[in-house]
Amino acid sequence: MVIFNGNDLLTWVSAFLWPLSRLLGLVLTAPMLSNFTIPVRVRVLLGVFIALIVAPSVQFPSSISLFSYGGILVLVQQSLIGAAMGLVMRLTFSAMEMAGTAVGMTMGLGFATFYDPQTRGQSSAISQYFALLVLTLYIAANFHLLMLSILVDSFKTLPILAEPLDPQRFYLLVRWGGYIFLYGLQLALPILAALLVTNVSLGVLTRAAPQLNLFGIGFPVTIAAGFIMIALTLAYMESPLNRIFGEVFGLLRGMGTISGP
């Protein structure tokens, strides 16, 4: 006869809930998994199934009770780690959306805003197009599976401990927030440069022929030039996006050790 006592049951629950909190933090913030169109019940069940697989191999502080003050702090700490990893992955999508917003504003399509189901807000049409483009690459390259694999490996590089995390790790994530503007500008720079040349040409043309209506010919020309440049640069966006994803995954792998981009 197998006999269970309260301590054994508490140990099993702790071994399951602490990894689950980190997994749920990632699921609720990571791209695609955090989409509002996916029911919360489905996202929670995904975290539960992964936690059932991972929990037997995860080491945890057995000296701390789950229902104690220290156990609750560990639970919150694991949720913050998972959420931070998901937000880091979200930076790539935000950089692409910023590039689309800059291109749309320069083309003259800043007024063309639509409802974005990902963020439940308004975003420009070009920004949504770029976001769908990076999401397609994200799924086609199985980056979502790689992200889950890195999270599972993080239980070894960043084990569940009762000690508080070094604030330097979270400061590193804050620094990476600034890379949204850097990567967004790099991705949009070829298109913005072509649109700048187009606008300068229109300015010279209207200066030479003042009778021309700038608003009548300016918007069609800049919009057409923008779409042509987007079509020409799509084939070259895979390489910089793969590099950005590689740097983000490198940051996720290095969360156990203090390492910068």
C-alpha positions in Angstrom: 0.0 0.0 0.0 1.3 3.4 -1.0 0.8 6.0 1.8 0.9 9.7 1.1 1.3 12.4 3.8 0.7 16.1 3.7 4.4 17.0 3.3 4.7 14.8 0.2 1.6 16.4 -1.4 2.9 19.9 -0.6 6.2 19.0 -2.2 4.6 17.8 -5.4 2.3 20.9 -5.6 5.3 23.1 -5.1 7.3 21.3 -7.8 4.4 21.9 -10.2 3.3 25.4 -9.4 6.7 27.1 -9.4 7.6 26.0 -12.9 4.0 26.7 -14.0 4.2 30.3 -12.9 7.2 30.9 -15.1 5.6 29.2 -18.0 2.4 31.1 -17.6 4.3 34.4 -17.4 5.8 33.6 -20.8 2.5 32.4 -22.4 0.7 35.5 -21.3 3.3 37.9 -22.8 5.1 36.1 -25.7 4.1 36.9 -29.3 1.4 34.8 -30.8 0.8 33.0 -27.5 -0.5 36.2 -25.9 -2.9 37.0 -28.7 -6.3 38.0 -27.4 -8.0 35.8 -30.0 -6.6 32.7 -28.2 -8.9 31.9 -25.2 -7.3 32.2 -21.8 -8.3 28.7 -21.0 -6.3 27.4 -23.9 -3.2 29.4 -22.9 -3.5 28.2 -19.3 -3.9 24.5 -20.4 -0.8 24.9 -22.6 1.2 26.1 -19.7 -0.2 23.3 -17.5 0.7 20.6 -20.0 4.3 21.9 -20.5 4.7 22.2 -16.7 3.6 18.6 -16.2 6.4 17.5 -18.6 9.1 19.8 -17.2 8.3 19.7 -13.4 9.9 16.2 -12.7 13.4 17.5 -13.9 13.3 20.9 -12.2 15.1 21.6 -9.0 13.5 23.8 -6.4 14.1 24.9 -2.8 12.5 22.2 -0.8 13.1 24.0 2.5 10.6 26.7 1.7 6.8 26.0 2.0 4.7 27.1 -0.9 2.1 28.8 1.3 4.7 30.8 3.3 5.8 34.3 2.7 9.0 33.2 1.0 7.1 30.7 -1.1 4.8 33.4 -2.4 7.7 35.6 -3.2 9.3 32.8 -5.2 6.0 32.3 -7.1 5.9 36.0 -8.0 9.6 35.9 -9.0 9.1 33.0 -11.4 6.1 34.8 -13.0 8.3 37.9 -13.5 11.0 35.9 -15.1 8.6 34.3 -17.6 7.0 37.6 -18.4 10.3 39.2 -18.9 11.4 36.5 -21.4 8.1 37.0 -23.3 8.5 40.8 -23.4 12.1 40.4 -24.7 10.7 38.4 -27.6 8.0 41.0 -28.1 10.7 43.6 -28.8 11.4 42.2 -32.2 7.7 42.6 -33.2 7.7 46.1 -31.7 10.7 47.1 -33.8 9.0 45.9 -37.0 5.8 47.7 -36.1 7.8 50.9 -35.5 9.5 50.5 -38.9 6.0 50.2 -40.5 4.7 53.2 -38.6 7.7 55.4 -39.8 7.2 54.2 -43.4 3.5 54.8 -43.3 3.9 58.3 -41.9 6.5 59.2 -44.6 4.4 57.7 -47.4 1.4 59.8 -46.3 -0.6 56.8 -45.0 -0.5 57.9 -41.4 -4.2 58.5 -41.5 -4.9 54.9 -42.6 -5.2 53.3 -39.1 -7.0 50.1 -38.3 -7.9 48.1 -35.2 -5.0 45.9 -34.2 -6.3 42.6 -32.5 -2.8 41.9 -31.2 -2.7 45.1 -29.0 -6.4 46.0 -29.0 -5.4 49.5 -30.2 -5.1 51.5 -33.4 -2.1 51.0 -35.7 -1.3 52.0 -39.3 -1.9 49.8 -42.2 1.8 49.5 -43.1 2.6 48.7 -39.4 0.1 45.8 -39.4 1.5 44.5 -42.7 5.1 44.5 -41.3 3.8 42.9 -38.1 2.1 40.1 -40.1 5.4 39.7 -42.1 7.5 39.1 -39.0 4.8 36.9 -37.5 5.0 34.7 -40.6 8.7 34.4 -40.3 8.4 33.7 -36.6 6.0 30.7 -37.2 7.7 29.4 -40.4 11.1 29.3 -38.7 9.6 27.6 -35.6 10.9 30.4 -33.4 8.0 29.9 -31.1 9.2 26.3 -30.4 12.7 27.5 -29.9 11.5 30.1 -27.4 9.7 27.4 -25.4 12.9 25.3 -25.6 15.0 28.1 -24.2 12.4 28.6 -21.4 12.7 25.0 -20.4 16.5 25.2 -20.5 16.3 28.4 -18.3 15.4 26.2 -15.3 19.1 25.1 -15.4 20.8 28.4 -16.2 18.4 30.3 -14.0 17.1 27.8 -11.4 14.3 28.3 -8.9 15.9 29.8 -5.8 14.7 31.6 -2.7 17.3 34.4 -3.1 16.2 37.5 -5.0 17.4 38.0 -8.5 20.2 40.4 -9.3 18.6 43.7 -10.5 21.2 43.9 -13.2 19.2 41.2 -15.2 16.1 43.4 -15.3 18.2 46.5 -16.1 19.5 44.6 -19.0 16.0 44.0 -20.3 15.2 47.7 -19.9 18.3 48.6 -22.0 17.0 46.3 -24.7 13.9 48.4 -24.9 16.0 51.1 -26.5 16.9 48.7 -29.3 13.3 48.9 -30.6 14.2 52.3 -32.1 17.6 51.2 -33.4 16.3 48.1 -35.1 13.1 49.8 -36.3 15.1 52.6 -37.9 17.6 50.1 -39.5 14.7 48.1 -41.1 12.9 51.2 -42.4 16.0 53.1 -43.5 16.1 52.0 -47.2 12.5 52.9 -47.7 12.8 56.2 -45.8 15.8 57.1 -47.9 13.9 56.5 -51.1 10.9 58.5 -49.9 13.2 61.3 -48.8 14.6 61.5 -52.4 11.1 61.4 -53.7 10.0 64.3 -51.5 13.0 66.3 -52.4 12.3 65.7 -56.1 8.7 66.9 -55.6 9.9 70.0 -53.9 12.3 70.8 -56.7 9.5 70.1 -59.2 7.0 72.4 -57.5 9.7 75.1 -57.2 10.4 74.9 -60.9 6.7 74.8 -61.8 4.7 76.6 -59.1 1.4 76.0 -61.0 1.5 72.3 -60.2 -0.7 71.2 -57.3 1.7 69.6 -54.8 -1.1 67.9 -52.8 -2.7 66.6 -56.0 0.5 64.9 -57.3 2.5 64.5 -54.1 0.4 61.9 -52.3 0.0 59.5 -55.2 3.7 59.7 -56.0 4.9 59.1 -52.5 2.4 56.3 -51.9 3.4 54.6 -55.1 7.1 55.0 -54.4 6.6 53.6 -50.9 4.8 50.5 -52.1 7.4 50.0 -54.8 10.2 50.2 -52.2 8.4 47.9 -49.8 8.1 45.3 -52.6 11.7 45.7 -53.5 13.0 45.4 -49.9 10.8 42.4 -48.8 13.3 39.9 -50.2 16.1 41.5 -48.1 14.3 41.7 -44.8 14.9 38.0 -43.9 18.6 38.4 -43.1 18.2 41.4 -40.6 15.2 39.8 -39.0 17.1 36.5 -38.5 20.0 38.5 -37.0 17.6 40.4 -34.6 16.0 37.1 -33.6 19.4 35.6 -33.0 20.4 38.4 -30.7 17.1 38.1 -28.8 17.5 34.4 -28.4 21.1 35.0 -27.2 19.8 37.3 -24.6 17.3 34.8 -23.4 19.9 32.0 -23.2 22.2 34.3 -21.3 19.7 35.4 -18.6 21.4 33.0 -16.2 24.6 35.0 -16.6 24.9 38.8 -16.9 25.5 39.4 -20.6 24.6 42.3 -22.8 23.6 42.6 -26.5 
